[in-house]
Amino acid sequence: AQAIWFIDADKKLSDSEMKKLRRQADLVMKEAEEQRQRRHTEVACFAESLLADAVSAVSVGHGYLKLKRVRPVAGLWVMDAAEIQARFNAFFRDEPRTLWDSRAGRPMADPVLMVPLYIGKNFSSVSSIEFISECGGKYTLPEARAAGACWVPEALRKGAPLPERIGVAEGLATALSVSQVKGFPVAAARSCGNLKAAAQAVALHYPCARLIVLGDKGNGEKQAREAAKCAHALVAVPEFPDELVANFKRITGSASAPTDFNDFYLATEEL
């Protein structure tokens, strides 16, 4: 980041001096934005190279998908954590990055699920990758463009006949769960903070489909409703009566309350 400091702030500047300072500030901001865009392009190319060397999750499966009781689908990839870290070390030489497991509190190990995040017309361009460990820890590729980037099912990206309904969920497991149970494609925004931009992007590319934003109960619910409003979409949020909460805890052994549609379908035993 760059900044311009003004010396003698109390001094009254002439119009010409003010114009000169504004031009300098505009130039600094323009250069910073150009540098940011160049880095986004470099990181996107790095993401594509990683995906090109990964193995399809359909072929090898992954522990996280088994944990969530969802089937692997085309467009998801797997690579060993050690290989990803080695590639990180080569690419992020100036500022080393660690493939960090946010749930386990340590670097990721073993096979890692790689979720490509797309931007552009018909979501044709890879922007970033979300990495998910077998226990559900997540890490997103640093320095990549994040706003509006989301995972989109391959059938939608490859030009299959447009379905009547398309969903936009917060996380991958929710997206796969709803698609598996209800039969319509669902994109994953990666986080509740990206739901609005992702929903607007999906609505722009598929204007004839009925869009449904699939929110989480509690944290993220407000963002889901805002995303639905901005994208002129419907919104659905799971409800968990006491019997479903009890069944969810019995099935999963979790002490935490259920929140999303993956939890909901686990509790109803539809997954």
PyMOL commands that set and color helices and strands:
alter all, ss='L'
color gray80, all
select helices_A, chain A and resi 15-52+57-60+63-68+81-91+121-123+154-157+172-182+192-205+221-230+242-252+261-267
alter helices_A, ss='H'
color red, helices_A
select strands_A, chain A and resi 55-56+77-80+100-101+106-107+111-119+125-132+138-140+165-169+186-188+210-214+234-236
alter strands_A, ss='S'
color yellow, strands_A
deselect
rebuild
show_as cartoon
